[in-house]
Amino acid sequence: MTKQRSFKRLVRTRMAKTGESFTAARASLLAAAEPKAGRGRVLATSDEAIRGRTGRGWEEWFDLLDEWGAPERSHREIARFIAEQQGIEPLAWNAQAVASSYERARGLRAVGEHPEGFTLTASRTVAVPVERLYDAFVDAALHERWLPGGQLRERTATRPTSARFDWGGGGTRVHVTFLAKGKERSTAAVAHSRLAGAKERERMKAWWRERLDTLRSQLEGGESDA
């Protein structure tokens, strides 16, 4: 098999989307930069970061997986093979990140697609303490002010760092993590998983961005005080 065939294919795909030269497209991919004309980045993190975590860069991982025959394997088999190379559990972040990035590059999986469905992420930093941002999600009366009809049903919560919810009756899940950035600023990062397809992911991603903008406006304007 041609060496680094999958990674070169990924570079050429980016070139077609962005108009970049081969060298520029390769550099952008290795930096994990999102394409201007694309629908999200393919690689989970930068080449420098994945090399630091695994001892191999993206091109080396893609070459190894090509030679092993990864395109004909399931996600579970790919993750297990990567884990064996690393001496880690198949569910560890490194194994999942490499496997998912390779699958997206090969067209075996779309951006945001996971074995259990599609996942979107969205986040906002708000000029309020982290406890107040946490309460805006977990307190049903408060989240109804910015998320009308949102149907968040709490599963587990750890104040003020994280909360997991069922979403309505459709079988999707919402996981929110909260990070304090000093006493008066904090970030909420939303991951909405088990979505039915790429179109639903894009629709809900736009919806979550709009709702999080509303939340930020309300909290910073004092409209969502208990």
Residue, then its C-alpha position, 0 to 999 in steps of 0.5 A: m500500500t502507498k505510504q501515508r495514502s490515507f493522510k495524503r487523501l485527507v490533505r487533498t480533500r482539504m485542498a479541494k475545500t479550501g484552495e490551499s496548496f498541499t504544503a499549506a493544507r498539510a500544515s493546517l491539518l497537523a495543527a488541527a485547524e478547522p477548514k474555512a469551507g469545511r464542516g469541522r475538523v477531522l483530526a481530534t487534536s494537533d500532531e504535536a499533541i497526539r505525538g506527545r500522548t502516543g509517541r506517534g504523529w498523525e501521518e505515522w498512525f495513518d500509515l500503520l493503520d493502512e498497513w494493518g487493514a483498518p478500512e475493513r475493520s470495525h471501530r471496536e477492532i481499530a480502537r483495540f489495535i491502537a490500544e494494543q500498540q499503546g498498552i492502554e485500555p481500548l476506551a482510553w481517550n488516545a485510542q478513541a481519538v486516533a480511531s475516530s480521526y482515521e475513520r473520518a479521514r477515510g470517509l468511514r465516519a462523518v464529523g461528529e459521528h460515533p458508534e452510538g450516533f452523532t454528537l455535537t459540542a458547543s460552549r460559552t464563557v459567561a461573566v458569572p461565577v461557576e455556581r450560578l452558571y451551573d444552577a442555570f442548567v440544573d435548576a428546572a425553573l432557571h433553565e426554563r427561562w433560556l431553554p423553553g421546552g428544552q426538556l432537560r431531565e437530570r440523570t446525575a450532577t456534581r455541583p458545580t463541575s458537571a451534569r448529565f441529562d436525558w433530552g426529552g423522550g427521544g433517547t439523546r443525552v446531554h452532558v455539560t461540564f463547567l469550568a471556573k475561570g476566576k471568581e466572576r467568569s466560567t465556561a459551560a461546555v455542552a455535548h449532545s450525543r446519540l443524535a440520529g444523523a448529520k443533518e440533525r447534528e447541524r440543526m441542533k448545533a445551531w439551536w444550542r449556540e443560539r440558546l447559549d447566547t441567550l443564556r449568556s445575555q440573560l445571566e450577564g444582564g441579571e435576568s436569570d437570578a433565582 
